[in-house]
Amino acid sequence: MQAYLYTAFITLLTVALLFAVTFNVGRARGKYQIKAPAVLGHEMFERAYRIQLNTIENVLMFLPALWLYAIFIGDKGAGDSGMIWLLGRIWYAIAYQTNPAKRGCGFLISLLVIAGLWLGAAYGIYGAYLKA
């Protein structure tokens, strides 16, 4: 099935991003000796933990909007948008880990992509509804 090749690829990269931020939390937990279930104790661990949680929260909005856009508007546009979202999330994660005050651009990029995907999907769904 080649109909959603780009969207499927972005989905795989999104899962890889989730693995990476999860691995980073585990690494930080060991490096800064934060025993589970604690989530406080060293600022660098807390940053890694917040990056992971915020990325999970973002993915929960991103993936449905991505797939609905792909289905109702097009796979290529979803794939292109998804790549921008991924780059924004990577920017966010690196910026947050090094200097939390500089995370805003990456966050804004990913949020704007989600908004665009959502609006596009809503438009496509509405158009399909009118044809039904």
N, C-alpha and C positions, 0 to 999 in steps of 0.2 A: 504494500500500500504506500504510494508515494504522495497522496493527496495532502498530507500535513507534515512533510519532511522537515521543513524549517522549524515549525512549531515543536515538533517532537525533539529536534536537536537542541533547541533552547530549553526545553523541559529537562533534558539530560544534563545540560550545563547548569541549570538551576539546582538540581539535586547534587551535582558536584560542588557547587558553592555551599550548599547546606552541609555537606561532608566536611568541607574545609573549615567553616566557622565552628563546627562541632569539634573537630580535631584541635583547633586552636584553643578552645575552652579547656579541653583535656590536658593539652600541653601546659597551659597557664596554671591549671589546678596543680599539676605536679611541680612546676617551676617555683611557684609561690607558696607551695605547701598548704593549699586550701582543701581541707578534708570534706568530702561529701557528707551531708547535704548542704554545707555552708555555701553561701553565695556572696559573702562579704569577707574582707580581710586584707586585700592588697589592691590598690588602685588599678594596676595593670590587669589583674585577673578580672576585676569588675568591669573593665572596659571590654575585654574579650567576651564576657558573659552577656553584656548589653548588646554587643554587636550580633551575637547569636540570636538573642531573643528578638531584637528589632528586625533582623533578617527573616526570621520565621514569621513574624507578624506581617511583614511586607509580602512574603511569598503567598500568604493566604489570600491576599487581594490580587496579586499579580497573576497567578496561574489560571484562575477561572476567567479573568478578563482576557488573558492571552488566548485561551482556547476558544472562547466565545467569539472573539474577534476573528480568529483563524477560520472558524466555521461559517460565520455570517458575512465576513468581508473578504478575507483572503489570507492564505498561508504566508506568502512572502512578506506582506506588511507586518504580520504578527511576528515573523522571524526577525525582521529588521528592528522592530520596536523592542523585542525581547533582548536583542544584542545590546541595544542602548541601555535597557534596564540593568542587564548584567554588569556592564561597564560602570554604571552609576553605583550599583551596590558594592562593587569591588573598590571603587573610589571611596565610598562611604566607610567601608571596613578599614581600609588602610589609614584614612584620615582620622577616624575615631581612635584607632589604636595608638597613633603617634601624637595627635593633638585634637581632643574632642571638639574644641571650638571651631575646627576646620571641616567638620563632617557635613555641614549644611548643603554644599553643592551636590555632593553625591546623593544625599537624601532627597533633595529637590528634583534632581534628574529622575530618580526612580519613581517618585510620587507623580510627576508629570506624565511619565510613560504610562503608569497605571491609569491615570485619569483619561489619557488619550485612548487607550485600549478599551476602557469602559464605555466612553462616549461612542467610539466606533462600533462596539458590539451592540450597544443600545440602538443605534441608528440601523444597523443591519437586522436586528431582531424586529424592530418596528417595521422596516420595509418588508420583511418576510411575512409579518402578521397581516399587512395590508394586501399582500398577494394571496393569502390563504382564503 
